[in-house]
């Protein structure tokens, strides 16, 4: 990795603007449901504190669309961060403005303040130059530890980095190293598991790694599109019609590269009448009208396990069924448990896949669980990440 990190910079007693990705899931009462992303950035923040830096934390939370939403304030995040660090963290009610500048100017080495939700400001997602300048003016050095947002061209991701020296935090550094190894030198056999929806982006991933991957297991909402591309009826299941031709093209290309694409051979389906407790297991080519795919079936689970059993490297992105519904969580759980015991390098894409690992208490069982779903997919498809491109290179003065 050629990007500068905290270790490459003199940060002692400097003002650091640390962009984290604390976009954590909240429960119905607004409490933090999973603090995995907060814990991930603790080494970065702790290192800065040990260097007597003045630490200014910023993040987005949810989708407030440029307006103040009380349930999405960052004060609870600051409170949880304080508990985990066992250090005081001062939560501010704004992200820019006179009160923020005053708070920063009165900081002492080792102080930590937490800015308000960046997405309360429409200028953040618009990458507004003035908003970027206001944020950059708070610090001497910008530290991007928000890999999960690195595919966004927002003010706190790329705007600030163009105005003051910008380096990678330890989360960002680890993500680039671990995911980079998948592209450059995965130990083979290399198997990828793709679930969830958004077929086009994930098929682009397959296209980009055809020279290194040995097999691809398909599940989740993508199943219907792949089955439809084979001419199978899929009942009422949603098909990404615009991706059908692309899927067929990739399947042909995979055959030329001797890459096995494993499409489900049986599926668990439910009646499309709002009653998900009415389920059946049927062959993948036998889905009747008026029924929806909910999960992969046992024969498919066994097929995937057989393929995975000989793998030395596995990348998994996306649940294999409607994991949030108990009746359709079996496929995802079975594969998650199997991978946890597999003697291989196991890397999970972020987003819902990371949430699955956390919910099952298995996050520590894998080699790496990415903090970025969309960012990890973008990176692995070979597309540039704006938030990475703007970081200082090691060969720069």
Secondary structure by P-SEA (a helix, b strand, c coil): ccccccccccccccccbbbbccccccccccccccaaaaaaaaaaaaaaaaaccbbbbbbccccccccccccccaaaaaaaaaaaacbbbbbbcccccaaaaaaaaaccccbbbbbcccccccccccccaaaaaaaaaaccbbbbccccccccccccccccccccbbbbcaaaaaaaaaaaaaaccccccbbbbbbccaaaaaaaaaaaacccccbbbbbccaaaaaaaaaccccccccccccaaaaaaaaaaaaaaacbbbbcccbbbbbbccccccbbbbbccccccccbbbccccaaaaaaaaaaaccccbbbbccccccccccccaaaaaaaaaaaaacccbbbbbcaaaaaaaaaaccccccccccccaaaaaaaaacccccccccccccccc
